[in-house]
Amino acid sequence: MTELKPKKNIYPPVGGNNPSLERLLKENIELNEKVYESCQKTERYIHFIRAFGIVKFILIVVPIVIGVLYVVPLLGSFFDMYKDLFTSAGEVTGLLETMKDIQGL
């Protein structure tokens, strides 16, 4: 079997006055600030999309509900107007049947 060689330490030593460590920390802080700004923009975008979704829902559902509430009484009055016509048609059908019965006698 082959022996595994220990890996060399690729990180700079920690402690004291290490300029490379300070430089890495500054870069890390700058990158974290950029990531934080990007997260803030994304969060604002998500809030905008949610608000727009609620507005869109209201613009679609509210007119439908108002339309249904407005149309139901109109349909009721429409059927009331033609109820007499439907009942008279039923009477005519009954009259025709009685005439057939009379002719059949």
Secondary structure, DSSP 8 states (H G I E B T S, - for coil): ----------S---SSS-HHHHHHHHHHHHHHHHHHHHHHHHHHHHHHHHHHHHHHHHHHHHHHHHHHHHHHHHHHHHHHHHHHHHHHHHHHHHHHHHHHHHHH-
